[in-house]
Amino acid sequence: MSPPDTISLDELAAKHLADPEVKAAYDAMANEFGVAKALIAARSAAKLSQKDVAERMRTSQSAIARMESGRQSVSTGSIQKYATAVGRPITIEIRPLPSVAQARAAS
């Protein structure tokens, strides 16, 4: 059991995302966070460390950490190099925004 003065990551996220300004900023970066999540999942599935991927890409571990942070856009070229480094193909999918899909379903 956690000490009373600690908070879980999920609780912290829920607390901050309740603020409309924070939620709007978070939602604006949804694509970056999605890319970051996919990169981390691919690296984890390949059982590689950030250092391993960096060596394969001939870059630094800190560059990989920045790519995986979700705080910046990552170019498609960098994503392709990362995918090659972790031995995974990339697939790009363009889907309708949820509000567009919902509006079409409602009509």
N, C-alpha and C positions, 0 to 999 in steps of 0.2 A: 504494500500500500504506500502511496506517495505521501510525503509530509504535507501538512495542510497549506503550506505557503508555496507549493508547486502547482503548475497547471500543465495539462497535456498539450501537445501541439494541436490536436483537433479542437480542444477547448479554446486555445489562444486564437486559432484561425476563426472559429465561430464568433468569438468576441469582437475581433477586429472587422470581420466581414459584415457585421451588423451595422457598421457605420457606412452610410450610403456613398460617401466620398471614397473610402477605402475600397468598397465593393466595385465601384465604377473603375477605379484605377486597376484593380485586380482583373476585372473582366476585359479591360482594354489590352491586357497582356496575355490573354488566354492562349493565343497562338504560340507565343514564345514559351509559355509554360508547357504547352502540349509537345512542342519540339524537345524541350529539355527532358520531359518525362520519357519520350520515345528514345532519346539518346541514352539515358541512364539505363532503361530497360534492356536495350540492345547490348550495352557493355556488360551489364550484370549477367545476361543470358550467355554471353561469350566467356564469362568468368575472367574478365580482365579488369585490372586496376586503371585508374586514370593515367598513371605513369606508363603502363603498358600501351595504352592507346596513343599517348603522346609520342612514345618512341616509334611506334608504327607510322604515325603521321609526320614524324620529324618536326615536332613542335614541343612546347613545354607542358608540363602537367597543369600549370596555372591557366594556360590557354584552354585546355580541356575543361577545367573547372568552370571557366567563364562560359563556355558553350553550354555546359550542363546546368548553369545557374538559372536560366530562364529570364535573366534580367536584360538580355540584349537579343537582337535578331541575329540569326545565324544564316549565312549565305547557303544557297543550294550546293555550291561547290564544296564548302566546308562539310556540309552534311554528307555529300557523296564520299569525300575522303574519310570521314569518320566511319561511315558504313563499311567501306572497304577495309578499314583498320580492324573492325570488329567482326568481319566476315559475314555481313548481312546485306541483303539487297534493300534498296529503298523503294517505296511506293508512294507516289503523290496522289492524293485524292482531293478533289474540290467538291464539297457538299453544300447544299443550300443552308443558309442560316436557319436556326430553329424557328425564328419568328416568321420567315418566309414559308417554310414547310408547314407550319401550323396554320397560317393564313390560307394557304392553298387547300389544306385538308378541311378547313371550316367552310369553304365556299362550294 
